[in-house]
Amino acid sequence: MNQKTIENLKDSIRSIPDFPKKGILFRDITTLLKDARKFRDAVEIIAAKYQEKKIDKVAAVEARGFIFGGAVAYKLGAGFIPIRKKGKLPAEVHEVTYQLEYGQDTLQVHRDAICPQDKVLIVDDLLATGGTAEATCRLIEESGAEIIGIEFLIELTDLRGREKLKEYPIDSVIRF
């Protein structure tokens, strides 16, 4: 895809000031998602980088990550691994607890979702501080799988989340 396509995607993202709280500029992807062409372009851009890498599974964190992760998995002919917040998965899980700005959170994955030989691509809609992505990497690696890359639709560069993930191949389609 060319730079003009990426700029069109960026222009389609709505910015909402003071949401969910004062001082936050929320990047709303629903305005991109409602446009079939732009949604397809976003998925194509992410998937194209991995067509030749023989990805076994695509992992994504709820909820918006599922939108892109599922579509990219389909495009790559790969399985899909849902990474969920604690208490949402019914079978035996592997979990990791990580620090948030104020407190902590826990992510879980079914123990049988990932095999040690799997080549995994992590896909999410947004990279902010990097805490959730870093915890997702820990879940994948503790399962014995190999992380081939981490892809984001949007990266908020001022929050420097990329620094927490510097040991992994990482990219983002759009940067704010």
C-alpha positions as CSV (number, residue, x, y, z in Angstrom):
1,M,0.0,0.0,0.0
2,N,1.2,3.5,-0.7
3,Q,1.5,6.5,1.7
4,K,-1.7,8.0,0.3
5,T,-3.7,5.0,1.4
6,I,-2.2,5.3,4.9
7,E,-3.0,9.0,5.0
8,N,-6.6,8.2,4.0
9,L,-6.8,5.7,6.9
10,K,-5.3,8.2,9.3
11,D,-7.7,10.9,8.2
12,S,-10.7,8.6,8.8
13,I,-9.9,8.2,12.5
14,R,-12.0,10.5,14.6
15,S,-10.3,12.3,17.5
16,I,-12.5,12.9,20.6
17,P,-11.1,15.3,23.2
18,D,-11.6,14.6,26.9
19,F,-12.7,11.0,26.5
20,P,-12.9,8.8,28.6
21,K,-11.7,11.5,31.0
22,K,-10.4,15.1,30.8
23,G,-7.0,15.5,29.2
24,I,-7.3,12.3,27.0
25,L,-7.5,12.6,23.2
26,F,-9.3,9.4,22.2
27,R,-8.6,8.0,18.7
28,D,-11.9,6.5,17.6
29,I,-11.5,3.7,15.0
30,T,-15.2,3.2,14.4
31,T,-15.1,5.8,11.7
32,L,-12.5,3.7,9.9
33,L,-14.3,0.5,10.5
34,K,-17.6,1.6,9.0
35,D,-15.9,2.2,5.6
36,A,-15.5,-1.2,4.0
37,R,-12.7,-0.1,1.7
38,K,-10.7,1.5,4.6
39,F,-11.2,-1.5,6.9
40,R,-10.1,-3.8,4.1
41,D,-7.0,-1.6,3.4
42,A,-6.0,-1.6,7.0
43,V,-6.2,-5.4,7.2
44,E,-4.3,-5.8,3.9
45,I,-1.5,-3.5,5.0
46,I,-1.0,-5.5,8.2
47,A,-1.3,-8.9,6.6
48,A,0.9,-8.1,3.6
49,K,4.0,-7.9,5.8
50,Y,3.5,-11.5,7.0
51,Q,2.3,-13.4,3.8
52,E,5.7,-15.2,3.5
53,K,6.4,-15.7,7.2
54,K,4.3,-18.8,7.7
55,I,2.3,-17.5,10.7
56,D,0.6,-20.3,12.6
57,K,-1.5,-18.1,14.9
58,V,-2.5,-14.5,15.3
59,A,-3.1,-13.4,18.9
60,A,-5.1,-10.3,19.8
61,V,-6.3,-8.7,23.0
62,E,-10.0,-7.9,23.6
63,A,-11.9,-6.1,22.4
64,R,-10.8,-3.9,19.5
65,G,-7.8,-6.0,18.9
66,F,-10.2,-8.9,18.0
67,I,-11.5,-6.9,15.1
68,F,-8.2,-6.6,13.3
69,G,-6.6,-9.8,14.7
70,G,-9.4,-12.0,13.5
71,A,-9.4,-10.4,10.0
72,V,-5.6,-10.7,9.7
73,A,-5.7,-14.3,10.8
74,Y,-8.3,-15.1,8.2
75,K,-6.2,-13.3,5.5
76,L,-3.1,-15.2,6.5
77,G,-4.8,-18.6,6.8
78,A,-3.8,-18.7,10.5
79,G,-5.5,-19.7,13.7
80,F,-6.7,-17.0,16.1
81,I,-5.9,-16.7,19.8
82,P,-8.1,-14.5,21.9
83,I,-6.3,-12.9,24.8
84,R,-8.9,-12.0,27.4
85,K,-9.2,-10.2,30.7
86,K,-9.4,-12.4,33.8
87,G,-12.5,-14.5,34.2
88,K,-13.7,-14.5,30.6
89,L,-12.3,-17.9,29.4
90,P,-14.1,-21.1,30.4
91,A,-11.3,-23.7,30.1
92,E,-7.9,-24.0,31.9
93,V,-5.9,-20.8,31.4
94,H,-2.4,-19.4,31.6
95,E,-2.3,-15.9,32.9
96,V,0.0,-12.9,33.5
97,T,-0.6,-9.9,35.8
98,Y,0.8,-6.6,34.8
99,Q,1.0,-3.0,36.1
100,L,-1.3,-0.3,34.9
101,E,-0.8,3.4,35.5
102,Y,-3.1,3.0,38.6
103,G,-3.2,-0.6,39.7
104,Q,-2.9,-3.8,37.9
105,D,-4.7,-6.1,35.4
106,T,-4.6,-9.7,34.4
107,L,-4.7,-11.2,30.9
108,Q,-5.4,-14.9,30.2
109,V,-5.2,-17.3,27.3
110,H,-6.5,-20.9,27.1
111,R,-3.6,-23.3,27.9
112,D,-4.4,-25.3,24.7
113,A,-4.5,-22.2,22.4
114,I,-0.8,-22.1,21.8
115,C,1.7,-24.8,20.9
116,P,5.4,-24.5,21.7
117,Q,6.3,-24.6,18.0
118,D,3.8,-21.9,16.9
119,K,4.9,-18.8,15.1
120,V,2.7,-16.1,16.5
121,L,1.8,-12.6,15.2
122,I,0.3,-10.2,17.8
123,V,-2.2,-7.7,16.4
124,D,-3.9,-4.9,18.3
125,D,-5.6,-1.6,17.4
126,L,-3.5,0.7,19.5
127,L,-0.1,1.0,21.1
128,A,-0.1,3.5,23.9
129,T,2.1,2.8,26.9
130,G,2.9,-0.7,25.9
131,G,1.9,-2.5,29.1
132,T,-0.8,-4.7,27.6
133,A,1.3,-5.6,24.6
134,E,4.2,-6.5,26.8
135,A,2.0,-8.7,29.0
136,T,0.6,-10.4,25.8
137,C,4.2,-11.1,24.7
138,R,4.9,-12.7,28.1
139,L,1.8,-14.9,27.8
140,I,2.9,-16.1,24.3
141,E,6.5,-16.7,25.3
142,E,5.6,-18.5,28.5
143,S,3.6,-20.9,26.3
144,G,6.8,-21.6,24.4
145,A,5.8,-20.1,21.1
146,E,7.8,-17.7,19.0
147,I,6.7,-14.1,18.4
148,I,7.3,-13.2,14.8
149,G,6.0,-9.7,15.1
150,I,3.7,-7.2,16.8
151,E,1.5,-5.0,14.6
152,F,-0.7,-2.1,15.6
153,L,-3.1,-0.1,13.5
154,I,-2.3,3.1,15.6
155,E,0.7,4.1,17.6
156,L,0.6,7.1,20.0
157,T,4.3,7.9,19.8
158,D,4.3,10.4,22.6
159,L,3.5,7.6,25.1
160,R,6.6,5.7,24.0
161,G,5.1,2.2,24.3
162,R,7.5,1.0,21.7
163,E,10.3,1.2,24.3
164,K,8.8,-1.7,26.3
165,L,8.7,-3.9,23.2
166,K,12.1,-3.1,21.7
167,E,13.2,-6.7,21.7
168,Y,10.5,-7.6,19.2
169,P,9.9,-6.8,15.6
170,I,7.2,-4.1,15.9
171,D,5.4,-1.8,13.5
172,S,2.3,0.4,13.3
173,V,0.3,1.5,10.3
174,I,-0.6,5.0,11.6
175,R,1.3,7.2,14.0
176,F,-0.1,10.1,16.0
